[in-house]
């Protein structure tokens, strides 16, 4: 980068962490569109970001847009200077459930941290470190946030060092699908029902209630400080669906109607479509019923997912932190059907779940379970 493409950065005492104005949000979105726009052109990307901030999960102030600026308050409209914004991020308010080793089990408000971005003109100058330190201070004070999470695309160390978000292992199940010259035929005796958005409202509520009951009743392992998870709310699911529908309409002129599949009320899953990488992403797998026959039921769900993936000409299905029975179901599918390959591996570089406790919280091993893609932001 030439000197003309860089800007000087004030010392930290002259940098202010504050909420962005509407115009400052647009400056940030214009700036990061090259990184996160995917298949969308700039106007459509700005539309997607506007949509993401107005959904059930994010409306009424549940999402906050932050900047690290040399100005202690937003400038008057029309007087904004892009190079007074050195970095930016977002916080999305979401419910979590936490159980500690002393037996306390509480539902609380937490934050997912998203869209951490540094002005390219001032990278490698410590700006991100200042942003994250100020964010951590806000979470511990005004944010009144006991535990927060982000998903790192820069490896496992950066956010641990700068702010204290500790990385978690996240195995990913990948079911690769080769194109077939013959019409798809389900290889399962288990009947499944396709799920649409409206079907999930009641199912997600039941899922939350079941998780809360499990947290209350199950004891923690002796060496564990706490168990934690984001609650898999219908609002969170709709946030994912809104994004996929918007992108699909802009790129292909249609929307995916099928959001998942169900065997019974204790065995179901839902997904989202990634059109840029041509993959079906399983957001949540529910397997709360009888263990007998579970692998067969999950194989039925994966067959339904395969059918959906093939209809969109996707090359793979992915699921985070798969339970053992889901992996076994995928391996059965691999044995029975040509063109299927299964792999399970720990993600090392992208979307690494990272967790931070309030600075006053006793540090210790935390079990993040479930740790699935539904909570990603």
Buried (B, 14 or more C-beta within 10 A) or exposed (E): EEEEEBBEBEEEEEBBBBEBBEBBBBBBBEBBBEEEBBEBEEEBBBBBBEBBBEBBBBEEEBBBBBBBBBBEEBBEEEEBEEEBBBBBBBBBBBBBBBBBBEEEBEEEEBBBBBBBBBBBBBBEBBBBBBBBBBBBBBBBEEBEBBBBBBBBEEEBEBBBEBBBBBBBEBBBBBBBBEEEEEEBEBBBEBEBEBBEBEBBEEBBEBBBEEBBEBBEEEEBEEEBBBBBBBBBBBBBBBBBBBBBBBBBEBBEEEEBEBBBBBBEEBBBBBBBBBBEEBBBBBBBBBBBBEEEEBBBBBBBBBBBBBBBBBEBEBBBBBBBBBBEBBBBBBBBBBEEBEBBEBEBEEBEEEBBBBBBBBEEBEEEEBBBBBBBBBBBB
